[in-house]
Structure formats: structure tokens, C-alpha cells
Amino acid sequence: MPDVAVSLSALWRGRCCPRTYAPCVDSRWATRRAWVLHVELVVIVAGCIAAGVWQLTRALAGNGLSWFYSFEWPFFAGIAIWGWWHLLHEDPEAYEARKQRPPEWDLLDEQARDRQADA
């Protein structure tokens, strides 16, 4: 049983445990960030489909503007799927670089502190 716990923990962190999984799941699908993206995708797509069906029933009942919305919501679900795919396949170095604080901000912070000290 400890092997299973280790492997689930390794999968959660995006790493594999060679003792329990021969071919490992690609780490991009099982990281903590990926699981958050998976859950967000399910919620957003389900909401968009529900809204599309709701608007379709309104359109069939005679509301002309709802015809547009009945096609718009599935389009939004497609955009969510595209964004999910893009974020999962983002280059790890680019993701880390995007999270880093730009060096120009440190210079701006120094200038702001100097102005506060002079005031």
C-alpha cells in the first residue's frame, strides 16, 4: 500500500514513481496546476453547455435574440477548451519566466522609496 500512496503523491507533484508505474503519465497532465485547469475546464464547459441549451429552449419558444446566444455559448466553450490546451502545453521555461518579477520593477521600487524618503 505505501507504493500506491507514493505514486499518487508523485503524480500530484507531476513526477513519476518508477516502482509502480512503468510508462509514466506525462507530467504536464498530472501537476497541481494541471488539475486546477482540468477542474476549471469541466466547470466552464458544463456551464457554457447549460447556458447554450437554456438559450436554445428560449429561442425555440420564440425569443429571436436567443438564437444568437444559443450559438455563442458553445463558441465560448470552444475558447475555454483552446485555452486549457494552450496552458497545458505551455513551455515550462516560458511559464516560469512569466511568473518572475521583471527587473525593471525593482528599479521603480527603489525610485519610489527614494521619493518617499525625500518627502
N, C-alpha and C positions, 0 to 999 in steps of 0.2 A: 504493500500500500504506500510506503514512502516514495516509491518511484513515480506513482501517479501524481502525488502531491508536488513532487519536484518538477515533473513535466508540465503540469498545469501552471505552476508558478513561472516556469521558464517560458511557456507560451505567452503568459500575461505580460512578461517583460520583453517579449519579442525575441527570445533566444530559444534554442532547442536543447533538449536533453538527449544525448546520443544513446543512453541506455534504454530508453523507452520508445523513441520514435526513429525508425530507420530513415525514411525520407521525411525530412522535417518540413513543416508548414513554412512557406515563405514568410520571413519575419515582418514584412510590411503589412500582412493581413492580421497579425495577432498582437500588435503592440497596444499599449493602453490608448494611444491616440487613435489607432485604427478602430478599436472597439467603440470609442466615443463616436467616431464618424459613422460606423455601422448603425448604431442606435439612432443617431440623428437622421440618417437616410431613411430608416424604416418609419420613423415618426413623420418626417416631412412628406414622403411619398404617399403614405397612408392618408395623411391629411389632404394632400392635393387630389388624390383619387376620390375621397369622400366629398370634397368640395365640387369636383367635376360632376360626380353623379347627382349631387344635390342641384347644381345648376342645370343639368340636363333634364331633370324632372320638372324644374320650373319652366324651362324652355318648351318642353312638350305640353305644359299646361297653358301656354300662350304668352309667356313673357319673352318678347323678342330680343331684348338685350342679353338675356341669359344664354342665348346661343353662342355669343362670343365668349362668355365666361366658361361655358362647358368645354370649349377647346383650349382656353387659356390655362386652366388648372393642370391638365395633363402636360402641357408645354412646360409649366413650372416644375413639374415632377421630373421631366427630362433634364432640365437645367440642374436640378439637385443631383441627379444621377451622374451627370457630366462632372459636376464639382466634386462629388465623392470620389470618382475615378481619378480625377486630376490630383486631388490631395493625397490619395493613397499612393500614387505613382510619382509623387514629387521627389526630386533628388534630395537625399538626406543632408548633403552639404548645403544645398540652397535653403533648405528649411532651417538649419542651424544658423546660417548667415542672416536669414530674415529675422530670427529671434534675437540676434545680438544687437546691442545698443550701438548706434553709429558713433564714431569718434568725434564727429562734429558736435554732438550733444554735450560732451564733456567740456569742450571749449566754451559753448554757450552757457553752461552752468557756472564755469569759472567767471565769465564776464558778468553774469547776473549777481554772483556773490560779491564781486568787486564793487558793483554799483550799489549794492545794499550796504556794504561797509563804508562807502564814501558818503552815503546819505545820513 
